[in-house]
C-alpha cells in the first residue's frame, strides 16, 4: 500500500555525506523507498506526477549509492531492484 502524501516524505533531503552508520543508512533507505514508491504510484497509476524526472532520478541515485555502500540493505522489493511501475 502506498502511503498518503501526509505520511510519505515526497522530497526527502538526504545527504549521503551525513550517513555515518548502518542505522543512519537504514533510516535513509526506508525514507527513500517510501518516497520513490509514492512517486511511482503517482506517475504510473494516477498519471499525475508531483516531482520532475530529474528530482525522481536524484532520489533513485541516492538510494542506489547508499545500497552500494551498504549492500546488505538491498532487498528484492527495493525500487532499485524493480523494473517499471504498476500498470494503470
PyMOL commands that place a pseudoatom at each C-alpha (Angstrom):
pseudoatom trace, name=CA, resn=UNK, resi=1, chain=A, elem=C, hetatm=0, pos=[0.000, 0.000, 0.000]
pseudoatom trace, name=CA, resn=UNK, resi=2, chain=A, elem=C, hetatm=0, pos=[1.288, 3.451, -0.877]
pseudoatom trace, name=CA, resn=UNK, resi=3, chain=A, elem=C, hetatm=0, pos=[1.354, 5.941, 1.969]
pseudoatom trace, name=CA, resn=UNK, resi=4, chain=A, elem=C, hetatm=0, pos=[-0.660, 9.127, 1.682]
pseudoatom trace, name=CA, resn=UNK, resi=5, chain=A, elem=C, hetatm=0, pos=[1.179, 12.379, 0.968]
pseudoatom trace, name=CA, resn=UNK, resi=6, chain=A, elem=C, hetatm=0, pos=[0.997, 13.460, 4.601]
pseudoatom trace, name=CA, resn=UNK, resi=7, chain=A, elem=C, hetatm=0, pos=[2.715, 10.249, 5.689]
pseudoatom trace, name=CA, resn=UNK, resi=8, chain=A, elem=C, hetatm=0, pos=[5.297, 9.832, 2.937]
pseudoatom trace, name=CA, resn=UNK, resi=9, chain=A, elem=C, hetatm=0, pos=[8.035, 12.404, 2.631]
pseudoatom trace, name=CA, resn=UNK, resi=10, chain=A, elem=C, hetatm=0, pos=[7.721, 13.371, -1.022]
pseudoatom trace, name=CA, resn=UNK, resi=11, chain=A, elem=C, hetatm=0, pos=[11.107, 15.087, -1.371]
pseudoatom trace, name=CA, resn=UNK, resi=12, chain=A, elem=C, hetatm=0, pos=[13.419, 13.741, 1.316]
pseudoatom trace, name=CA, resn=UNK, resi=13, chain=A, elem=C, hetatm=0, pos=[16.622, 15.750, 1.614]
pseudoatom trace, name=CA, resn=UNK, resi=14, chain=A, elem=C, hetatm=0, pos=[19.189, 13.060, 2.343]
pseudoatom trace, name=CA, resn=UNK, resi=15, chain=A, elem=C, hetatm=0, pos=[22.870, 13.922, 2.194]
pseudoatom trace, name=CA, resn=UNK, resi=16, chain=A, elem=C, hetatm=0, pos=[24.989, 10.815, 1.688]
pseudoatom trace, name=CA, resn=UNK, resi=17, chain=A, elem=C, hetatm=0, pos=[27.893, 12.511, 3.447]
pseudoatom trace, name=CA, resn=UNK, resi=18, chain=A, elem=C, hetatm=0, pos=[25.797, 12.684, 6.634]
pseudoatom trace, name=CA, resn=UNK, resi=19, chain=A, elem=C, hetatm=0, pos=[25.310, 8.900, 6.724]
pseudoatom trace, name=CA, resn=UNK, resi=20, chain=A, elem=C, hetatm=0, pos=[27.933, 7.643, 9.132]
pseudoatom trace, name=CA, resn=UNK, resi=21, chain=A, elem=C, hetatm=0, pos=[26.431, 4.409, 10.444]
pseudoatom trace, name=CA, resn=UNK, resi=22, chain=A, elem=C, hetatm=0, pos=[24.394, 1.443, 9.333]
pseudoatom trace, name=CA, resn=UNK, resi=23, chain=A, elem=C, hetatm=0, pos=[21.407, 2.645, 11.372]
pseudoatom trace, name=CA, resn=UNK, resi=24, chain=A, elem=C, hetatm=0, pos=[21.518, 6.039, 9.618]
pseudoatom trace, name=CA, resn=UNK, resi=25, chain=A, elem=C, hetatm=0, pos=[21.741, 4.220, 6.285]
pseudoatom trace, name=CA, resn=UNK, resi=26, chain=A, elem=C, hetatm=0, pos=[18.752, 2.019, 7.183]
pseudoatom trace, name=CA, resn=UNK, resi=27, chain=A, elem=C, hetatm=0, pos=[16.673, 5.079, 8.055]
pseudoatom trace, name=CA, resn=UNK, resi=28, chain=A, elem=C, hetatm=0, pos=[17.659, 6.870, 4.836]
pseudoatom trace, name=CA, resn=UNK, resi=29, chain=A, elem=C, hetatm=0, pos=[16.959, 3.787, 2.711]
pseudoatom trace, name=CA, resn=UNK, resi=30, chain=A, elem=C, hetatm=0, pos=[13.476, 3.355, 4.209]
pseudoatom trace, name=CA, resn=UNK, resi=31, chain=A, elem=C, hetatm=0, pos=[12.655, 7.043, 3.718]
pseudoatom trace, name=CA, resn=UNK, resi=32, chain=A, elem=C, hetatm=0, pos=[13.835, 6.973, 0.110]
pseudoatom trace, name=CA, resn=UNK, resi=33, chain=A, elem=C, hetatm=0, pos=[11.982, 3.751, -0.686]
pseudoatom trace, name=CA, resn=UNK, resi=34, chain=A, elem=C, hetatm=0, pos=[8.713, 5.111, 0.699]
pseudoatom trace, name=CA, resn=UNK, resi=35, chain=A, elem=C, hetatm=0, pos=[9.121, 8.310, -1.284]
pseudoatom trace, name=CA, resn=UNK, resi=36, chain=A, elem=C, hetatm=0, pos=[10.023, 6.504, -4.526]
pseudoatom trace, name=CA, resn=UNK, resi=37, chain=A, elem=C, hetatm=0, pos=[7.070, 4.116, -4.156]
pseudoatom trace, name=CA, resn=UNK, resi=38, chain=A, elem=C, hetatm=0, pos=[4.774, 7.098, -3.648]
pseudoatom trace, name=CA, resn=UNK, resi=39, chain=A, elem=C, hetatm=0, pos=[6.136, 8.782, -6.784]
pseudoatom trace, name=CA, resn=UNK, resi=40, chain=A, elem=C, hetatm=0, pos=[5.877, 5.553, -8.787]
pseudoatom trace, name=CA, resn=UNK, resi=41, chain=A, elem=C, hetatm=0, pos=[2.218, 5.329, -7.810]
pseudoatom trace, name=CA, resn=UNK, resi=42, chain=A, elem=C, hetatm=0, pos=[1.568, 8.968, -8.733]
pseudoatom trace, name=CA, resn=UNK, resi=43, chain=A, elem=C, hetatm=0, pos=[3.335, 8.521, -12.083]
pseudoatom trace, name=CA, resn=UNK, resi=44, chain=A, elem=C, hetatm=0, pos=[2.271, 5.053, -13.206]
pseudoatom trace, name=CA, resn=UNK, resi=45, chain=A, elem=C, hetatm=0, pos=[-1.157, 4.633, -11.626]
pseudoatom trace, name=CA, resn=UNK, resi=46, chain=A, elem=C, hetatm=0, pos=[-2.576, 8.128, -11.215]
pseudoatom trace, name=CA, resn=UNK, resi=47, chain=A, elem=C, hetatm=0, pos=[-0.729, 9.650, -14.195]
pseudoatom trace, name=CA, resn=UNK, resi=48, chain=A, elem=C, hetatm=0, pos=[-0.221, 12.718, -12.010]
pseudoatom trace, name=CA, resn=UNK, resi=49, chain=A, elem=C, hetatm=0, pos=[3.452, 13.140, -11.071]
pseudoatom trace, name=CA, resn=UNK, resi=50, chain=A, elem=C, hetatm=0, pos=[4.299, 15.692, -8.388]
pseudoatom trace, name=CA, resn=UNK, resi=51, chain=A, elem=C, hetatm=0, pos=[8.070, 15.925, -8.954]
pseudoatom trace, name=CA, resn=UNK, resi=52, chain=A, elem=C, hetatm=0, pos=[10.209, 16.308, -12.047]
pseudoatom trace, name=CA, resn=UNK, resi=53, chain=A, elem=C, hetatm=0, pos=[12.033, 13.426, -13.689]
pseudoatom trace, name=CA, resn=UNK, resi=54, chain=A, elem=C, hetatm=0, pos=[15.319, 14.964, -12.517]
pseudoatom trace, name=CA, resn=UNK, resi=55, chain=A, elem=C, hetatm=0, pos=[14.119, 15.026, -8.895]
pseudoatom trace, name=CA, resn=UNK, resi=56, chain=A, elem=C, hetatm=0, pos=[12.969, 11.407, -9.164]
pseudoatom trace, name=CA, resn=UNK, resi=57, chain=A, elem=C, hetatm=0, pos=[16.308, 10.395, -10.678]
pseudoatom trace, name=CA, resn=UNK, resi=58, chain=A, elem=C, hetatm=0, pos=[18.054, 12.137, -7.778]
pseudoatom trace, name=CA, resn=UNK, resi=59, chain=A, elem=C, hetatm=0, pos=[16.082, 10.072, -5.254]
pseudoatom trace, name=CA, resn=UNK, resi=60, chain=A, elem=C, hetatm=0, pos=[16.896, 6.854, -7.113]
pseudoatom trace, name=CA, resn=UNK, resi=61, chain=A, elem=C, hetatm=0, pos=[20.579, 7.760, -7.442]
pseudoatom trace, name=CA, resn=UNK, resi=62, chain=A, elem=C, hetatm=0, pos=[20.831, 8.490, -3.721]
pseudoatom trace, name=CA, resn=UNK, resi=63, chain=A, elem=C, hetatm=0, pos=[19.173, 5.184, -2.891]
pseudoatom trace, name=CA, resn=UNK, resi=64, chain=A, elem=C, hetatm=0, pos=[21.496, 3.317, -5.263]
pseudoatom trace, name=CA, resn=UNK, resi=65, chain=A, elem=C, hetatm=0, pos=[24.591, 4.915, -3.742]
pseudoatom trace, name=CA, resn=UNK, resi=66, chain=A, elem=C, hetatm=0, pos=[23.522, 4.006, -0.204]
pseudoatom trace, name=CA, resn=UNK, resi=67, chain=A, elem=C, hetatm=0, pos=[22.737, 0.436, -1.263]
pseudoatom trace, name=CA, resn=UNK, resi=68, chain=A, elem=C, hetatm=0, pos=[26.166, 0.196, -2.919]
pseudoatom trace, name=CA, resn=UNK, resi=69, chain=A, elem=C, hetatm=0, pos=[27.814, 1.381, 0.299]
pseudoatom trace, name=CA, resn=UNK, resi=70, chain=A, elem=C, hetatm=0, pos=[25.671, -0.956, 2.434]
pseudoatom trace, name=CA, resn=UNK, resi=71, chain=A, elem=C, hetatm=0, pos=[24.902, -3.963, 0.169]
pseudoatom trace, name=CA, resn=UNK, resi=72, chain=A, elem=C, hetatm=0, pos=[23.276, -5.901, 2.998]
pseudoatom trace, name=CA, resn=UNK, resi=73, chain=A, elem=C, hetatm=0, pos=[20.448, -3.329, 2.932]
pseudoatom trace, name=CA, resn=UNK, resi=74, chain=A, elem=C, hetatm=0, pos=[19.461, -4.285, -0.636]
pseudoatom trace, name=CA, resn=UNK, resi=75, chain=A, elem=C, hetatm=0, pos=[16.168, -6.180, -0.637]
pseudoatom trace, name=CA, resn=UNK, resi=76, chain=A, elem=C, hetatm=0, pos=[14.187, -7.735, -3.501]
pseudoatom trace, name=CA, resn=UNK, resi=77, chain=A, elem=C, hetatm=0, pos=[11.389, -5.184, -3.006]
pseudoatom trace, name=CA, resn=UNK, resi=78, chain=A, elem=C, hetatm=0, pos=[13.693, -2.162, -3.237]
pseudoatom trace, name=CA, resn=UNK, resi=79, chain=A, elem=C, hetatm=0, pos=[12.810, 0.186, -6.119]
pseudoatom trace, name=CA, resn=UNK, resi=80, chain=A, elem=C, hetatm=0, pos=[16.385, -0.283, -7.340]
pseudoatom trace, name=CA, resn=UNK, resi=81, chain=A, elem=C, hetatm=0, pos=[15.586, -3.962, -7.912]
pseudoatom trace, name=CA, resn=UNK, resi=82, chain=A, elem=C, hetatm=0, pos=[12.282, -3.345, -9.721]
pseudoatom trace, name=CA, resn=UNK, resi=83, chain=A, elem=C, hetatm=0, pos=[11.559, -2.579, -13.354]
pseudoatom trace, name=CA, resn=UNK, resi=84, chain=A, elem=C, hetatm=0, pos=[8.855, -0.064, -14.221]
pseudoatom trace, name=CA, resn=UNK, resi=85, chain=A, elem=C, hetatm=0, pos=[5.811, 0.673, -12.159]
pseudoatom trace, name=CA, resn=UNK, resi=86, chain=A, elem=C, hetatm=0, pos=[2.306, -0.510, -11.520]
pseudoatom trace, name=CA, resn=UNK, resi=87, chain=A, elem=C, hetatm=0, pos=[0.019, -0.532, -14.563]
pseudoatom trace, name=CA, resn=UNK, resi=88, chain=A, elem=C, hetatm=0, pos=[-2.913, 1.862, -14.759]
for i in range(1, 88): cmd.bond("trace and resi %d" % i, "trace and resi %d" % (i + 1))
show_as sticks, trace
zoom trace
